[in-house]
Each structure stands twice: as structure tokens, then as C-alpha cells.
Amino acid sequence: QRVSERLWKDEKHVELNRALYNEKFKIADKIFSNIQSYSSPLAGFFLWLEVKNDEQAAIKLWKQSGIRVLPGSYLSRDTVTGNPGENFIRVALVEEIDQVTRGLNAIREIIYNLGKNGKPNAGQELTI
């Protein structure tokens, strides 16, 4: 019991994780800064990115890059006003910083068709 009690009082790992997620959110803010629908999360472990079709976006990311995201409509239920998760993808920021950065850049390029310069890639629609 005493070991458990000491572990529950240890907040250092919590503080380290908060700092790590804050850094990942700052990276996402920079990468998606020119996406009009993007807003930085106030807390949590996930980004919620707006897309035209959440299921198609998730499939496209998987097929083109191996990135796995969840369609928002899978994570909520239909209500009288619709499905609040529809047209969003949930992106988990659980990997190391370099992988998160590469993954978010790939999402920007594949889903929003924006190259590294922040401008649309030639001959492609703006979003899926």
C-alpha cells in the first residue's frame, strides 16, 4: 500500500507528459496554421481536424501513408441534429516528436493538399 501511495503522489511524470503534449500541439499549430478550420486544442491527447468526409479521409491517409486516424463519426453517435464527429478525423499525438512532425506534415499534404510551402499542390482539390 505504501508503494502505491507514493506512486499516486508522484506528479513528475504527469508534468513531463503535459510539457511533451504542449510541444506537440505547438508543432501542430505551426503545421496547420494556414488551415482555416484548424483550432488548437486546449487540452487532451488528440487533434480533431475538419475534413469533408471523415471516413474517406481516414482511408486515404492509410492507403497513401500508413497513417492511422479515426473517423470522428465512429466515435460519436447520431443525434437529432446529426453526428457531432462527422467530418472530423481524430489524430492521436502519441508518437515521438519527430514522428508526430512527419505524420502531421503528411496529413497536411494528403488531406489538405498543401505542400511544405503552405500552398496548394498543383492540380489537386483543397480537401477531401
C-alpha positions in Angstrom: 0.0 0.0 0.0 2.8 2.4 0.8 4.4 1.9 -2.6 1.0 2.6 -4.2 0.6 5.7 -2.1 4.0 7.1 -3.2 3.3 6.4 -6.8 -0.1 8.2 -6.6 1.7 11.2 -5.2 4.3 11.3 -7.9 3.4 14.1 -10.3 6.7 14.4 -12.2 5.6 12.1 -15.0 2.4 14.0 -15.3 4.3 17.3 -15.7 6.6 15.8 -18.2 3.8 14.4 -20.3 1.9 17.8 -20.2 5.1 19.5 -21.4 5.5 16.9 -24.2 1.9 17.2 -25.4 2.2 21.1 -25.3 5.2 20.8 -27.6 3.3 18.5 -29.9 0.4 20.9 -30.0 2.7 23.8 -30.9 4.1 21.8 -33.8 0.5 21.1 -35.0 -0.3 24.8 -34.6 2.6 25.6 -36.9 1.9 22.9 -39.5 -1.9 23.7 -39.7 -1.6 27.5 -39.3 -2.9 28.2 -42.7 -5.9 25.7 -42.5 -8.9 27.9 -41.8 -10.9 25.3 -39.9 -8.0 24.4 -37.6 -8.1 25.4 -34.0 -5.6 24.4 -31.4 -6.9 22.0 -28.7 -7.0 23.4 -25.1 -6.1 20.0 -23.6 -6.1 16.3 -24.3 -4.2 13.8 -26.4 -5.8 14.3 -29.8 -6.2 16.7 -32.6 -9.6 17.0 -34.2 -9.2 18.0 -37.9 -12.1 19.1 -40.0 -12.4 17.3 -43.4 -15.2 16.9 -46.0 -15.6 13.2 -45.4 -14.1 11.6 -42.3 -14.2 8.0 -43.4 -12.7 8.8 -46.9 -10.0 10.9 -45.3 -9.0 8.1 -42.9 -8.9 5.6 -45.7 -6.9 7.9 -47.9 -4.3 8.5 -45.2 -4.0 4.8 -44.5 -3.6 3.9 -48.2 -1.2 6.7 -49.1 1.0 6.9 -46.0 0.1 4.2 -43.5 -1.1 6.9 -41.0 -4.0 5.7 -38.9 -6.6 8.1 -37.7 -10.2 7.6 -36.6 -13.2 9.0 -38.4 -15.0 11.2 -35.9 -18.3 9.7 -36.9 -17.1 6.4 -35.5 -16.6 8.0 -32.1 -19.9 9.6 -31.5 -23.5 8.7 -32.2 -26.2 10.2 -34.3 -28.5 12.6 -32.6 -31.5 14.6 -33.9 -29.1 17.3 -35.0 -26.7 14.8 -36.7 -23.4 13.2 -35.7 -21.1 15.7 -34.0 -18.0 13.7 -35.0 -18.9 13.6 -38.7 -16.5 15.4 -41.0 -13.7 15.3 -38.4 -10.7 12.9 -38.0 -9.2 12.2 -34.6 -5.4 12.3 -34.7 -3.5 10.8 -31.7 -0.3 12.5 -30.8 1.3 9.5 -29.1 4.5 9.0 -31.1 7.8 10.7 -30.6 8.2 14.3 -31.7 9.9 13.6 -35.0 7.3 11.0 -36.0 4.5 13.3 -35.0 6.0 16.1 -37.1 6.4 13.8 -40.1 2.9 12.5 -39.7 1.2 15.9 -39.4 3.1 17.2 -42.4 1.9 14.1 -44.4 -1.7 14.8 -43.2 -1.4 18.4 -44.4 -0.1 17.3 -47.8 -2.5 14.4 -48.3 -5.8 15.7 -46.8 -5.4 19.4 -47.4 -3.1 19.1 -50.4 -0.7 21.7 -49.1 2.9 21.4 -49.8 5.8 22.3 -47.4 5.4 25.9 -48.6 1.8 26.0 -47.4 0.4 26.5 -50.9 -1.9 24.0 -52.7 -0.2 21.3 -54.7 -0.9 21.8 -58.4 -3.9 20.1 -59.9 -5.5 18.9 -56.7 -8.6 19.7 -54.7 -8.1 21.6 -51.5 -9.6 19.0 -49.1 -11.1 15.5 -49.1 
